Amino acid sequence: MDIGTGNGAGSGGARRDRLDEAVEELCGAVFPSLRRRDQRERGRQYVRGLITVAGRKSIRNMAHQTGGGGPAEEQALHHFIAGSTWEWEPIRAALTRYLTRTAPLNAWVVQPMAIPRGGAHSAGVGNRFDPYQGQMFQGQQSFGTWFTSGGVATPVGWRMHREHDADESYESCALTGVTEIARSAGAGVRPVVLDVPDIATRATVVRFAQARVPLVARVGAGALMIPADARRAGSGAVPMGARDVLQSVRGLRAPLEWADPDRPGARRSSLVAGVRVWFAGREMLLFGEWTDARRQPVQAWMTDLTRAAPAALLRMTKETGRVSRAAGTSLGRVGLRDFTGRSPAGWHRHVTLASIAHAALWQAGTLTPPPTPTNRPTPRPRCPSPC
């Protein structure tokens, strides 16, 4: 059965062939944990439905598009997602291993995905805080773990934030999600770029250090720290805000050219400088980016990779732009936000299969950007707990 390509680019026939081949290859690689043939076929059907159905990817729409469309077909597809017992973790691990064979993993990028939704008919709905919008909303809050390497930026793991769990802070939710997929896939230890405004808190640094997971996280301009040189000197070691620390070393800034994720083929330039600081009881590297030498740094990041060059680290953070661009395209294209139901397991199965659909679009070269670049809203300076 041919797969339609929606808003894909390129010649229609060749495009469909590439996408058909990508779906078959991926499904063959990631579904071996589904022991029953009918489950593997349902998985293929669901992935195809996520790609071919225009608009909302409901069970009814997908059953009509890829099957007979009757009540029995709809019920069978619904049971496969919400009522079956197959596990999604092995499939996510297999997807990660497949991608690793295709292109070596560069870094994990963890980004939140806010899903506005009213009513009580979906898992995890409540009053949530969107760190990008800087405001509360009604719906679900999840964290996606994205595999980034070369030209690849695709989600492989998901975790829904449990608002009512006292131990489930934003940083612990993000850490748990990325460590689960890394360990299950045997992907080894790679840096985690945590793209959440002001997420580099003491609690975050401590949690990742205890888990022995390298961290690169955005830090607020006012976060207090002590320059390492001043601390070693033993005098004048007073806490300073991150922005002030970076401004104190602006004479060390070096130019850096990087690829613009919103404009394929285009290059942009920034200035970057880094300085070692004492933060959360350990020595860290604070580095910042300037787009105008006469102004304050536009972003500040904290990492425990203290021996890495600031330029290499800043290039790593640019993976977040590619992830944001891919997410802006794929949220509607493969229906990552479209699951409705009270079953948390159903939600996990849906986003897992949507991740496979996303990876197939990437592999086939048919995941095209939005007509115009989309930028994340500028976050407010501070956010309430649990950020």
RAJOKA-V365628 format. One record per backbone hydrogen bond with DSSP energy under -0.5 kcal/mol. NH is the residue of the N-H (numbers start at 0). CO is the residue of the C=O. Records with the same first field share a line. If there is no record, write none. Layout:
NH: CO, CO
This chain:
3: 1
7: 4
14: 10
15: 11
16: 12
17: 13
18: 14
19: 15
20: 16
21: 17
22: 18
23: 19
24: 20
25: 21
26: 22
27: 23
28: 24
29: 25
30: 26
33: 30
34: 32
39: 35
40: 36
41: 37
42: 38
43: 39
44: 40
45: 41
46: 42
47: 43
48: 44
49: 45
50: 46
51: 47
52: 48
57: 55
61: 57
62: 58
63: 59
64: 60
65: 61
66: 62
68: 62
73: 69
74: 70
75: 71
76: 72
77: 73
78: 74
79: 75
80: 76
81: 77
82: 77, 78
83: 78
91: 87
92: 88
93: 89
94: 90
95: 91
96: 92
97: 93
98: 94
99: 95
100: 96
101: 97
102: 98
105: 147
106: 147
107: 190
108: 145
109: 107, 192
110: 108, 143
112: 141
114: 139
116: 137
122: 340
124: 121
125: 138
127: 125, 136
129: 127, 134
130: 128
133: 129
134: 129
136: 127
138: 125, 136
139: 114
141: 112
142: 158
143: 110
144: 156
145: 108, 143
146: 153
147: 106, 145
148: 151
151: 148
153: 146
155: 144
156: 144
158: 142
160: 140
162: 160
164: 161
165: 163
167: 164
168: 166
169: 385
172: 168
173: 169
174: 170
175: 171
176: 172
177: 173
178: 174
179: 175
180: 176
181: 177
182: 178
183: 179
184: 180
185: 181, 182
186: 181
189: 187
191: 213
192: 107, 190
193: 191, 215
194: 109, 192
195: 193
198: 195
199: 217
200: 198
204: 200
205: 201
206: 202
207: 203
208: 204
209: 205
210: 206
211: 207, 208
212: 207
213: 211
215: 191
216: 301
217: 193
218: 299
222: 219
224: 239
225: 277
227: 275
230: 226
231: 227
232: 228
233: 229
234: 229
237: 235
239: 224
241: 222
242: 220
244: 240
245: 241
246: 242
247: 243
248: 244, 245
249: 246
251: 248
252: 249
253: 271
255: 269
257: 267
259: 265
260: 258
262: 259
265: 262
267: 257
269: 255
270: 289
271: 253
272: 287
274: 285
276: 283
277: 225
278: 276, 281
281: 278
283: 276
284: 302
285: 274, 283
286: 284, 300
287: 272
288: 298
289: 270
294: 291
297: 288
298: 288
300: 286
301: 216
302: 284
303: 214
305: 303
307: 304
312: 308
313: 309
314: 310
315: 311
316: 312
317: 313, 314
318: 315
319: 316
320: 317
321: 317
322: 318
323: 319
324: 320
325: 321
326: 322
327: 323
328: 324
329: 325
330: 326
332: 328
333: 329
335: 329, 330
336: 330
337: 334
343: 341
346: 342
347: 343
348: 344
349: 345
350: 346
351: 347
352: 348
353: 349
354: 350
355: 351
356: 352
357: 353
358: 354
359: 355
360: 356
361: 357
362: 358
363: 359
364: 360, 361
365: 360
366: 360
367: 365
386: 383
